[in-house]
């Protein structure tokens, strides 16, 4: 099976999926349509990865995604689409 390339589309799919946890919830359960995450793009990527994994473990009762994994990169990529960060 071919590896999945990171993409915002894959991130949105994961964001809305209950597969990341064990309690039947998704990221969208607490953040419908990305609500409350509009400024997430301003976070440093590694910090954002840490926060995403904290939510997966604590709120969704799932296992943290490995650093550098396509799924974690996809989730971060999707969060960055919610509100474009100002770049220099």
N, C-alpha and C positions, 0 to 999 in steps of 0.2 A: 504494500500500500504506500502510495506517495505521501510525503510529508506535506502538511498544510502550511502554506505560506502565510505569514502574519498579514492581516488586513483589517481595516476598520469594519468592513462588512462582517468578517468572521467575529470580530469583537462585539458587534451589535447582537449577533446571533447568540454568543455566549452570555452576554449581559441579560438577555431575555430568557435564557434557558435555566431550568432547574437542575441540570446535570452537574453543575459545579458544587452542589451541596447535597446534604442528606435529609433536609427538613422540608422539601417541597417548595422552597422559595428560590427566587432568582435575584440578581442585583436589582432588577426592575421592581421587585416587590417593595423595596424601601426607597427606590429612586425611579418612579415611573417616568418614562421618557427622558431619563437622565437628570431629573429634578434634583437640585442641590449640588450638582457636580459641574455646574457651568464654569467654575474657575479652576477645575482640576488640571486643565492644560498648562496652567502657570507653574505647576509643581515640577520639580526635577524628575526625570524618568525613573530613576532608582527609588526615589521617595514614593512616587505614585505606584510603582510595582509593590512596594511594601504595604501601602494602604490597601490596595486591591486584595492582596493576600490576607491581610488582617480581616477584611470583610468576608472573604470566602471562609476562613476558619471560624471566626466568631459568629457572624450573622447567619451564614448559610450552613454552618456545621460541616464544612467540606475540608479537603486537603489542599494546602497551599500549592500553587502552581510553581514548578521549578523556574528559577531565574533563567532568563534567556529563552524560555520555551515559546514556541509560536503562539500558543493560546494566551499567555500572559502579555506578550507583545501586541497581540490583536486587541485585547481588552484596553491596554494603555492607548493604542492607536485610536480606538473608538472614542474613548473619553476625551481625547484631544480634538475630536470633531464637534463636540458639544458646544464649544465656544473657542474659536481660534485664538491662540495666544499671540500677543504682540511680539514680533521678532525684531531683532536689531539688524 
